[in-house]
Amino acid sequence: MKTAIIIHWMPDKEEYFNPKWDSPSNCHWLPWLQKKLLINNILAQTPEMAEPYLPQYELWKKQFENFKIDTSTILVWHSCGAGFIIRYLSENDLKVHKVVLVAPWINTEREVDIDFFDFKIDKNLLQKTNKLKIFISKDDDIEMIKTVDKLKNEINDLDIEYFENMGHFCLKDMNTREFPELLEYILN
């Protein structure tokens, strides 16, 4: 059976503790995607990562490694989560089915004082998966645009799909919780 692990972005601390906001693992398009994958017989999980407002790589790694990760695993990661999985795959010898990076962020400017992004990208990252695709909107924040540029420079033959007017692929940018392009890519 195929499985999917869908990981969220990095909210700020105020957003995270605001009772009026959804938790990061239950916001934007993540619950919609999880339900659609479940309907299509893919066991999908959307875990809440530890202290997402100040992510610590070792904590996230320990939490992530609680899941069975193998050649039938699909990884869908948003923003900071995408930065995590790029590092994890770069530093570990494993193979997964598919990797989808939505608005990936690797803190190229070092604006956040964490070691989360302190790693070297594996130039052979594509060999660790059957397919890897990046979804990026042309109007996303400059940090995400720089991340995609960095990935293009480090990894040959990346599959990148550019969108217009989707911002950071958050509910306020997309005006919907549905993300049919992402679902279609995962299922095909």
C-alpha positions as CSV (number, residue, x, y, z in Angstrom):
1,M,0.0,0.0,0.0
2,K,1.2,3.5,-0.9
3,T,1.6,5.9,2.0
4,A,1.9,9.7,2.1
5,I,3.4,12.0,4.6
6,I,2.2,15.6,4.2
7,I,4.1,18.2,6.3
8,H,3.3,21.9,6.9
9,W,5.0,25.2,6.9
10,M,6.5,27.2,9.7
11,P,3.9,29.5,11.3
12,D,5.0,32.3,13.6
13,K,4.6,31.8,17.3
14,E,1.6,34.1,17.5
15,E,-0.3,32.2,14.7
16,Y,0.6,28.9,16.3
17,F,-0.9,29.8,19.7
18,N,-3.9,31.7,18.4
19,P,-7.0,29.5,19.2
20,K,-8.8,31.0,16.2
21,W,-6.2,29.6,13.7
22,D,-6.1,26.0,12.5
23,S,-3.0,24.0,13.6
24,P,-0.4,24.0,10.8
25,S,-1.1,20.3,10.0
26,N,-4.8,21.1,9.5
27,C,-4.7,24.3,7.5
28,H,-4.6,25.4,3.9
29,W,-4.9,22.5,1.5
30,L,-3.4,19.8,3.7
31,P,-6.6,18.3,5.1
32,W,-8.2,18.4,1.7
33,L,-5.3,16.6,0.1
34,Q,-5.1,14.0,3.0
35,K,-8.8,13.1,2.4
36,K,-8.4,12.8,-1.4
37,L,-5.4,10.5,-1.0
38,L,-7.3,8.4,1.6
39,I,-10.2,8.1,-0.9
40,N,-7.6,6.9,-3.5
41,N,-6.3,4.1,-1.1
42,I,-3.2,6.0,-0.1
43,L,-2.7,6.1,3.6
44,A,-2.0,9.8,4.2
45,Q,-0.7,11.3,7.4
46,T,-0.4,15.0,8.3
47,P,1.5,15.1,11.5
48,E,2.0,18.2,13.6
49,M,5.8,18.8,13.8
50,A,7.4,19.7,17.1
51,E,7.5,23.5,17.8
52,P,6.9,24.4,14.2
53,Y,7.2,28.1,14.9
54,L,10.9,27.5,15.8
55,P,11.8,24.2,14.0
56,Q,14.7,22.2,15.3
57,Y,16.1,19.7,12.8
58,E,16.9,17.0,15.2
59,L,13.4,17.1,16.8
60,W,11.7,17.0,13.4
61,K,14.1,14.2,12.2
62,K,13.2,12.1,15.3
63,Q,9.5,12.6,14.7
64,F,9.7,11.9,11.0
65,E,11.6,8.7,11.6
66,N,8.7,7.3,13.5
67,F,7.0,6.7,10.1
68,K,7.8,3.8,7.8
69,I,9.6,5.4,4.8
70,D,10.3,3.3,1.8
71,T,9.8,3.0,-2.0
72,S,6.1,3.2,-1.6
73,T,6.2,6.5,0.4
74,I,5.0,9.8,-1.1
75,L,6.4,12.9,0.6
76,V,4.5,16.2,0.2
77,W,6.2,19.1,2.0
78,H,5.3,22.8,2.2
79,S,7.7,25.7,2.7
80,C,9.9,25.0,5.7
81,G,8.8,21.4,5.7
82,A,10.2,21.1,2.1
83,G,13.5,22.5,3.4
84,F,13.5,19.8,6.0
85,I,12.9,17.0,3.6
86,I,15.6,18.3,1.2
87,R,18.1,18.1,4.0
88,Y,16.9,14.8,5.3
89,L,17.1,13.2,1.8
90,S,20.5,14.8,1.2
91,E,21.9,13.4,4.5
92,N,20.3,9.9,4.4
93,D,20.6,6.9,2.1
94,L,17.1,5.9,1.2
95,K,14.7,5.8,-1.7
96,V,11.1,6.9,-1.7
97,H,8.3,6.8,-4.4
98,K,7.6,10.5,-5.0
99,V,8.7,13.9,-3.5
100,V,6.6,17.0,-4.0
101,L,8.0,20.3,-2.7
102,V,5.4,23.1,-2.5
103,A,6.9,26.6,-2.2
104,P,10.1,25.1,-0.8
105,W,12.1,27.3,1.6
106,I,15.8,26.9,2.5
107,N,16.8,30.0,4.4
108,T,19.4,31.3,2.0
109,E,19.7,34.6,3.8
110,R,20.1,33.2,7.3
111,E,17.5,35.5,8.7
112,V,16.4,32.9,11.2
113,D,19.0,31.9,13.8
114,I,18.6,28.1,13.6
115,D,20.7,25.3,12.2
116,F,17.7,23.8,10.4
117,F,19.1,24.7,7.0
118,D,22.8,24.1,7.7
119,F,23.5,21.3,5.2
120,K,24.8,20.6,1.7
121,I,22.3,19.7,-1.0
122,D,22.9,16.3,-2.4
123,K,23.4,16.7,-6.2
124,N,22.1,13.2,-6.7
125,L,18.8,13.8,-4.8
126,L,16.8,12.8,-7.9
127,Q,18.2,9.3,-7.6
128,K,16.6,8.9,-4.2
129,T,13.1,9.1,-5.6
130,N,11.1,7.9,-8.7
131,K,9.9,11.5,-9.2
132,L,10.5,14.9,-7.6
133,K,8.5,17.9,-8.5
134,I,8.5,21.5,-7.3
135,F,5.4,23.7,-7.2
136,I,6.2,27.4,-7.0
137,S,4.2,30.6,-7.6
138,K,5.9,33.4,-9.4
139,D,4.5,35.8,-6.8
140,D,5.7,34.0,-3.8
141,D,8.1,35.6,-1.3
142,I,11.7,36.2,-2.6
143,E,13.1,33.6,-0.2
144,M,11.1,30.9,-1.9
145,I,12.1,32.1,-5.4
146,K,15.7,32.1,-4.3
147,T,15.3,28.6,-2.9
148,V,14.0,27.3,-6.2
149,D,16.9,29.0,-8.0
150,K,19.4,27.4,-5.6
151,L,17.8,24.0,-6.1
152,K,17.9,24.5,-9.9
153,N,21.7,25.3,-9.7
154,E,22.4,22.4,-7.4
155,I,20.3,19.6,-9.0
156,N,20.1,19.0,-12.7
157,D,16.8,18.2,-14.5
158,L,14.4,19.3,-11.8
159,D,10.7,19.2,-12.7
160,I,9.3,22.6,-11.7
161,E,5.8,23.8,-12.3
162,Y,5.3,27.6,-12.1
163,F,2.0,29.1,-11.1
164,E,0.6,32.6,-11.3
165,N,-1.1,34.4,-8.3
166,M,-0.9,31.5,-5.9
167,G,1.5,33.3,-3.4
168,H,2.8,30.9,-0.8
169,F,0.0,28.3,-1.5
170,C,-1.8,29.4,1.7
171,L,-5.6,29.7,2.0
172,K,-5.4,33.5,1.9
173,D,-3.4,33.4,-1.4
174,M,-5.3,30.5,-3.1
175,N,-8.8,31.4,-1.8
176,T,-9.6,27.7,-1.7
177,R,-8.6,24.7,0.3
178,E,-8.5,22.6,-2.9
179,F,-5.2,22.0,-4.8
180,P,-6.3,19.8,-7.8
181,E,-3.0,20.2,-9.6
182,L,-1.1,18.7,-6.7
183,L,-3.6,15.8,-6.3
184,E,-3.4,15.0,-10.0
185,Y,0.4,14.9,-10.0
186,I,0.5,12.6,-7.0
187,L,-2.1,10.2,-8.4
188,N,-0.5,10.0,-11.9
